[in-house]
Structure formats: C-alpha cells, structure tokens
Amino acid sequence: MFDHVKFGVSDYAASKTFFLKALESLGVAVAAEGVPTYGVELINPKSKTSLCLCQTEEKPAHLHLAFTAENRQQVDAFYRAALEAGGKDNGAPGLRQHYHANYYAAFVIGPDGHNVEVVCHEPEA
C-alpha cells in the first residue's frame, strides 16, 4: 500500500543509526541522503518501500511502525539488533495468536518513543 513514509525525529544521527541497525535483517539500506528537507531515505530493495527520516525541532507524535519480515528468524534478528541499537523492549519475539495463528512479531520503542514492530505472517519453516 505505501510507497514511502516520512517523519521527523528529534535526534537525526541516533534515529538513523537505530533504524539502520534494527532493520538490517530485513535488507534495509540507505538509498539517499542529504536531499534538502528530506534527510535520509532507507529502502528495502525487494519491496522498494522506503522510510524517510528528517531532523525536526517539533516533538514528533508517537507512531506505530510495522515492517514485514519474510521469516521468523528476521523478526528475532530485528529484536536483538534493535535492543543493541538502544531500543527498549515492548514485546519479545513470539506468536500473537489473538491477531491470527501465524502472527509472529517483536516490538521495541525507538529513540523518539515510536513503537517499532517487525512481523512475519508465515508459519514456521
């Protein structure tokens, strides 16, 4: 549905580092940086969807950002990397069967208080 999502962050360097490390297992990488008022564009080369971060002086409203994983190992890797990058636990990897039988997800709180989720909808391989 989405082509890209852009939002402001209070600490550009910390947020860029956090999202790059946390989403590395999904194949996310820097696509562009330094375009005026655009900040950094992080892209998933398979889906071609991107996340754009820019510095703001405004206090960002908290978001819930959910990223799709191809398998449960990517969810686990996201969770470990996000915590190592300074994220705060908001739900360890596991099944959330109240959504559906194969909803395997992990949640962390990022630098600006955003709830960042990675979810796999596939059964365990």
Summary of the structure (lengths in Angstrom):
residues: 125
radius of gyration: 14.1
end to end distance: 26.4
largest distance: 44.7
contacts: 371
relative contact order: 0.22
helix: 22%
strand: 36%
